[in-house]
Amino acid sequence: MPELTLQRTRYQAQGYTEPLGDLGLDMMLIPAGEFLMGSPADEPERRDNEGPQHRVSVPSLFMGRFPVTQAQWKFVVGLPQQELELKPEPSSFKGGDRPVEQVNWHEAVEFCARLAEYTQRPYRLPSEAEWEYACRAGTTTPFHFGETISPELANYDGTSAFADGPKGEYREETTSVGGFQVANDFGLYDMHGNVWEWCQDVWHNKRDGAPTNGSAWSEGGDQSRRVVHGGSWLGSPWRCRSACRSGFTVTDRLVDAGFRVCCSARGFS
């Protein structure tokens, strides 16, 4: 059986831009496919919670080209409240084109609910399977750009190295989304580093019994925590790997945690 159903030719990125006043929210089409979720046993710096590897089928969807920015956050905060109040400027590192941070899981869900009501499209947080599938974009290496990582490719603590990769700069803050100009084959930026990204899923210490259809794993586990992916400006390079996962408490507001949105492609118009 082939490792992936997606061919490793560069995908012709497609999508749309959702207008938000004078702003835009770029959404990229992620084609349906099947992938091997999790990390192999021989991947450097692998953690037990990244396994066991299992094959997952993911329906097509749209996903944000970038993490949600502070400017986009502020616009959506001005829309009618659904469940929770939101602060218009919660982030520690200010900048309209930087990712929003210091928002907890419930607040990220509220953002999606306001955006969905405003646009009449089903915006939401991605499932963990959708996130990893979209990050990998057909690759099986630790990072979508290869076997290792450098501070020239992503924003993380560059004072330590991954495997045989180089050391480098530790910026000690977030950077503008897309600033490294390194996209994966689905046209997504900042999937490694900058800010951790909230997913829908409840935290489970192992992936035994996880859904195989791309949906979120909402039953069991530690209901007080949700999965995050991607690593951050604050963390070591191994945390930026495609399969690396952690679980943050749903009420955590952290200087290195943000999110990106997704939207089902089914029936899209």
C-alpha positions in Angstrom: 0.0 0.0 0.0 1.4 3.4 -0.9 2.4 5.7 2.0 0.0 8.4 0.8 -2.8 8.7 -1.7 -1.7 12.2 -2.6 1.0 12.3 -5.2 4.1 14.3 -4.3 3.8 16.8 -7.1 3.2 20.4 -6.0 -0.5 21.0 -5.4 -1.9 24.0 -7.3 -3.2 26.0 -4.4 -6.8 27.2 -4.7 -9.1 29.0 -2.3 -10.9 32.2 -1.6 -10.7 35.4 0.4 -13.4 36.2 3.0 -13.9 40.0 3.2 -13.8 41.3 6.7 -14.4 45.0 6.2 -11.1 46.4 4.8 -9.4 43.1 5.7 -9.4 39.7 4.1 -9.2 36.2 5.5 -7.4 33.9 3.0 -8.8 30.4 2.9 -7.0 27.6 1.1 -8.6 24.5 -0.4 -7.2 21.4 1.3 -8.1 18.4 -1.1 -9.6 15.2 0.3 -7.0 12.4 0.9 -5.6 9.8 3.2 -2.5 10.0 5.3 -0.6 8.2 8.0 -1.2 10.3 11.2 1.4 10.5 13.9 5.2 10.0 13.9 7.2 6.8 13.1 9.1 5.2 15.9 12.5 6.3 14.5 11.7 10.0 14.2 14.1 12.1 16.2 12.7 13.6 19.5 9.5 11.6 19.1 7.1 11.4 22.1 4.9 8.4 22.9 1.7 10.5 22.7 2.3 10.9 19.0 1.4 7.3 18.4 0.4 4.8 17.4 0.5 5.8 13.7 -2.8 5.1 12.0 -4.3 5.8 8.6 -6.9 8.6 8.4 -9.1 9.7 5.6 -9.8 13.5 5.5 -12.6 15.1 3.5 -11.8 18.3 1.6 -12.0 21.5 3.6 -10.8 25.1 3.5 -8.2 26.3 6.0 -6.8 29.7 6.8 -3.6 30.4 4.9 -2.2 32.0 8.1 -3.0 32.0 11.8 -5.7 34.5 12.7 -4.1 37.9 13.0 -4.7 40.6 15.6 -6.4 42.8 13.0 -8.8 40.0 12.0 -9.5 39.2 15.6 -10.3 42.8 16.4 -12.8 43.0 13.4 -14.6 39.8 14.5 -14.7 40.9 18.1 -16.8 43.8 16.8 -19.5 41.4 15.5 -22.5 40.4 17.6 -21.7 38.2 20.6 -22.8 34.6 20.4 -21.8 33.2 23.9 -18.8 34.9 25.3 -17.4 38.4 25.6 -14.1 38.9 23.8 -11.3 41.5 24.4 -10.4 43.4 21.2 -6.7 43.5 22.0 -5.6 40.5 24.1 -2.2 39.9 22.6 1.1 40.6 24.4 3.1 41.3 21.2 1.2 44.0 19.4 0.8 44.2 15.6 -2.1 43.9 13.3 -0.3 41.4 11.1 1.0 39.3 14.0 -0.9 36.3 15.2 -3.4 36.9 17.9 -2.3 35.2 21.2 -3.4 35.1 24.8 -6.8 33.7 23.7 -8.1 30.5 25.3 -9.9 27.7 23.6 -13.4 28.9 24.4 -12.5 32.4 23.0 -11.2 30.8 19.8 -14.5 28.9 19.5 -16.4 32.1 20.1 -14.4 33.8 17.3 -15.4 31.0 14.9 -19.1 31.3 16.0 -19.2 35.1 15.3 -17.4 34.6 12.0 -19.8 31.9 11.0 -22.9 34.0 11.8 -21.4 37.0 9.9 -20.5 35.0 6.8 -23.1 32.3 6.9 -20.3 29.7 6.4 -19.6 27.0 8.9 -16.3 28.3 10.3 -14.7 26.3 13.2 -11.4 25.1 14.6 -9.8 22.2 12.7 -9.8 18.7 14.1 -6.4 17.4 15.1 -6.4 15.1 12.1 -7.3 17.9 9.7 -4.5 20.1 11.2 -1.8 17.4 10.8 -3.0 16.4 7.3 -3.0 20.1 6.2 0.4 20.7 7.8 2.0 17.7 6.1 0.6 18.5 2.7 1.6 15.0 1.4 4.9 14.8 3.3 6.1 12.2 5.8 9.2 14.0 7.1 9.3 15.7 10.5 8.5 19.1 8.9 6.7 19.9 5.7 9.9 21.3 4.3 12.1 18.4 5.1 14.0 16.4 7.7 15.1 19.4 9.9 14.4 23.0 10.6 16.3 26.3 10.9 15.5 29.7 12.3 15.6 31.0 8.7 12.5 28.9 8.0 10.4 29.3 11.2 10.1 31.2 14.5 11.2 29.2 17.5 13.9 29.1 20.1 16.9 28.7 17.7 19.5 28.4 20.5 18.9 24.6 20.2 19.0 22.4 17.1 16.9 19.6 15.8 18.8 16.5 14.7 21.6 17.6 12.4 20.1 21.0 11.8 21.6 24.4 12.6 21.3 26.6 15.6 20.5 30.3 15.1 18.4 33.2 16.3 15.9 33.2 19.2 13.6 36.1 18.5 11.8 35.9 21.8 8.5 37.2 20.3 5.9 36.5 17.6 6.6 37.5 14.0 4.2 38.7 11.3 2.3 35.9 9.7 3.8 34.7 6.5 7.0 36.6 7.3 9.2 33.7 6.4 7.6 33.3 3.0 7.7 29.5 3.3 4.4 27.8 2.4 3.7 24.1 2.2 2.3 22.5 -0.9 -1.3 23.4 0.2 -0.3 27.1 0.4 -0.3 27.3 4.2 2.2 29.4 6.1 3.4 29.3 9.7 2.5 25.7 10.3 5.8 25.3 12.2 6.5 27.7 15.0 5.3 31.3 15.8 2.2 30.2 17.9 0.7 26.9 19.0 -2.7 26.4 17.3 -5.8 25.3 19.1 -7.7 22.2 17.7 -11.1 21.0 18.5 -10.1 17.7 20.0 -10.1 16.7 23.7 -6.6 15.7 24.9 -5.8 12.0 24.9 -2.4 10.7 26.0 -2.3 8.1 23.2 -4.1 7.9 19.9 -5.5 4.4 20.4 -9.1 4.6 19.4 -8.9 7.9 17.6 -11.3 8.6 14.7 -10.1 7.6 11.3 -12.5 9.8 9.3 -10.8 13.1 10.0 -13.4 14.2 12.7 -12.5 15.6 16.1 -12.1 13.2 19.0 -14.5 14.7 21.5 -15.2 11.7 23.8 -13.2 10.5 26.8 -9.8 11.9 27.5 -9.1 14.9 29.7 -12.1 17.1 29.0 -10.4 20.1 30.7 -7.7 20.2 28.0 -7.7 20.5 24.2 -5.0 19.6 21.6 -2.6 22.2 20.2 -0.2 21.7 17.3 2.7 23.6 15.6 5.1 24.7 18.3 5.9 28.3 18.9 8.4 31.1 19.2 9.0 30.2 22.8 9.7 26.5 22.3 12.4 24.1 21.1 12.5 23.0 17.5 11.3 19.5 18.1 8.0 20.9 19.3 7.5 22.3 15.8 7.3 18.9 14.1 4.2 18.0 12.1 3.2 15.2 14.5 4.2 16.9 17.8 1.1 17.5 19.9 0.4 18.9 23.4 -2.7 19.6 25.5 -3.5 23.0 27.0 -6.2 23.7 29.6 -9.2 25.2 27.9 -8.9 28.3 30.0 -5.2 28.9 29.3 -4.3 32.3 27.8 -0.7 32.0 26.7 1.7 34.3 24.9 2.5 31.6 22.4 -0.9 30.1 21.7 -3.3 31.2 18.9 -5.3 29.4 16.2 -6.4 29.3 12.6 -9.9 28.6 11.2 -11.2 26.1 8.8 -14.5 25.6 6.9 -16.0 22.5 5.4 -15.8 22.4 1.6 -19.0 20.3 1.3 -21.7 22.3 -0.4 -19.5 25.4 -0.6 -20.7 28.2 -2.7 
